[in-house]
Structure formats: C-alpha cells, structure tokens
Amino acid sequence: MSNQVSAIRKISSQLNDRYRQFLVMENAEPMGMPQEQRDYFLAQALVRHYHVTLHLHQVDDEPVLMSGYLAEGPKDTLLVTNANRNVTQVAHLNQIMFVERNDYR
C-alpha cells in the first residue's frame, strides 16, 4: 500500500512540475496583436473615446508606452493626449504592437 501511495505522489509531483514548465514563459517578448485586431481596437478607441495604453516596439530593450486619449493625426499617425490634456505625443501606426484599454486594468 505504501508503494502505491509513493508512486502516486511521485506522479503527482511530476505532473505539477510539467504543468509549471508549461505555464512559465521565460524571456518571452510580447508578440503583439494581429493587424486587423489592432486596427479595430484603435478605431473603437477613437470613436468611443477610450483611455488606452499603446505598447510600441521596444527601443534599447526599454518598453515604450503611451497612455491617453486618441485622435487622428497626419498620415498613418495617431495623437495620444494624456488625461490632463497637457501632453500630446505622436504614435506611428507601424510602431504599435498592441492596445490596452485602461479601465480594464
């Protein structure tokens, strides 16, 4: 009986280890959204005036984030204005990896 219990514990331990290995994503970079999904989310944020965070391609291994409300800018750009309306940044569409709606955090 003790052999069965130790065998079950060993199998359980191995399953837990494999499960943890499966879920751990070490050194994983964000893949980004598919272009159609990104474009749809950006269009919704523009029309519905959502407060969003744009995750842009990394520069020098530092994440680049822009938070605020969106407005259309010149060709293939968006204007990102922060909540206090005192800073506006320009984001090029080809730099945006994914869009995050802030009120869902």
PLY file of the C-alpha trace (Angstrom):
ply
format ascii 1.0
element vertex 105
property float x
property float y
property float z
element edge 104
property int vertex1
property int vertex2
end_header
0.00 0.00 0.00
2.85 2.41 0.81
4.40 1.69 -2.62
1.17 2.79 -4.32
1.00 5.98 -2.26
4.61 6.88 -3.01
4.08 6.14 -6.72
1.00 8.39 -6.79
2.93 11.17 -5.02
5.78 10.84 -7.50
3.42 11.03 -10.49
1.58 13.96 -8.93
4.85 15.78 -8.35
5.97 15.17 -11.94
2.64 16.41 -13.31
2.88 19.58 -11.22
6.44 20.20 -12.43
5.46 19.75 -16.08
2.42 21.98 -15.62
4.60 24.76 -14.15
7.09 24.40 -17.01
4.24 24.64 -19.49
2.94 27.89 -17.97
6.27 29.63 -17.44
7.25 31.87 -20.34
10.77 32.99 -19.59
12.23 35.74 -21.73
9.06 35.92 -23.78
8.55 39.13 -25.69
5.04 40.36 -26.36
4.02 39.19 -29.79
1.56 41.96 -30.43
-1.90 41.91 -31.90
-2.79 40.84 -35.41
-3.06 43.92 -37.62
-6.82 43.58 -38.12
-7.46 43.35 -34.38
-5.12 46.28 -33.66
-6.86 48.42 -36.28
-10.29 47.50 -34.90
-9.27 48.33 -31.31
-7.76 51.65 -32.42
-10.91 52.54 -34.35
-13.06 51.73 -31.30
-10.80 53.81 -29.05
-11.10 56.76 -31.44
-14.87 56.56 -31.84
-15.75 55.75 -28.22
-13.08 57.98 -26.66
-11.46 55.22 -24.59
-8.45 55.88 -22.38
-5.83 53.45 -23.71
-2.19 52.50 -23.39
-0.31 51.87 -26.61
2.55 49.38 -26.39
5.13 50.30 -29.02
8.16 48.43 -30.34
10.95 48.45 -27.77
13.88 50.81 -28.05
17.15 49.71 -26.42
15.35 46.92 -24.50
13.13 49.50 -22.80
9.36 49.22 -23.22
7.75 52.24 -24.84
4.27 53.06 -23.59
1.93 55.92 -24.42
-1.24 56.45 -22.42
-4.10 58.77 -23.14
-6.96 59.51 -25.48
-6.51 59.08 -29.22
-7.09 61.47 -32.10
-6.24 61.02 -35.74
-3.01 62.67 -36.79
-1.36 63.21 -40.14
-0.79 60.29 -42.48
-0.55 56.95 -40.57
-0.18 58.56 -37.14
-2.23 58.94 -34.00
-2.11 61.74 -31.48
-2.07 60.47 -27.89
-3.16 63.10 -25.36
-2.83 62.35 -21.66
-5.80 62.70 -19.28
-4.76 66.20 -18.14
-4.59 67.34 -21.78
-1.19 68.96 -21.28
1.00 66.49 -23.22
0.36 65.15 -26.71
2.56 62.52 -28.32
2.64 61.15 -31.86
2.49 57.39 -32.48
3.04 55.91 -35.92
0.69 53.04 -36.73
3.53 50.71 -37.72
5.13 51.12 -34.26
2.08 49.96 -32.28
2.31 46.36 -31.11
-0.89 46.24 -29.10
-3.56 48.39 -27.50
-4.71 48.10 -23.90
-7.88 49.72 -22.57
-7.01 51.30 -19.22
-10.32 50.98 -17.42
-9.99 47.17 -17.59
-6.79 47.03 -15.53
0 1
1 2
2 3
3 4
4 5
5 6
6 7
7 8
8 9
9 10
10 11
11 12
12 13
13 14
14 15
15 16
16 17
17 18
18 19
19 20
20 21
21 22
22 23
23 24
24 25
25 26
26 27
27 28
28 29
29 30
30 31
31 32
32 33
33 34
34 35
35 36
36 37
37 38
38 39
39 40
40 41
41 42
42 43
43 44
44 45
45 46
46 47
47 48
48 49
49 50
50 51
51 52
52 53
53 54
54 55
55 56
56 57
57 58
58 59
59 60
60 61
61 62
62 63
63 64
64 65
65 66
66 67
67 68
68 69
69 70
70 71
71 72
72 73
73 74
74 75
75 76
76 77
77 78
78 79
79 80
80 81
81 82
82 83
83 84
84 85
85 86
86 87
87 88
88 89
89 90
90 91
91 92
92 93
93 94
94 95
95 96
96 97
97 98
98 99
99 100
100 101
101 102
102 103
103 104
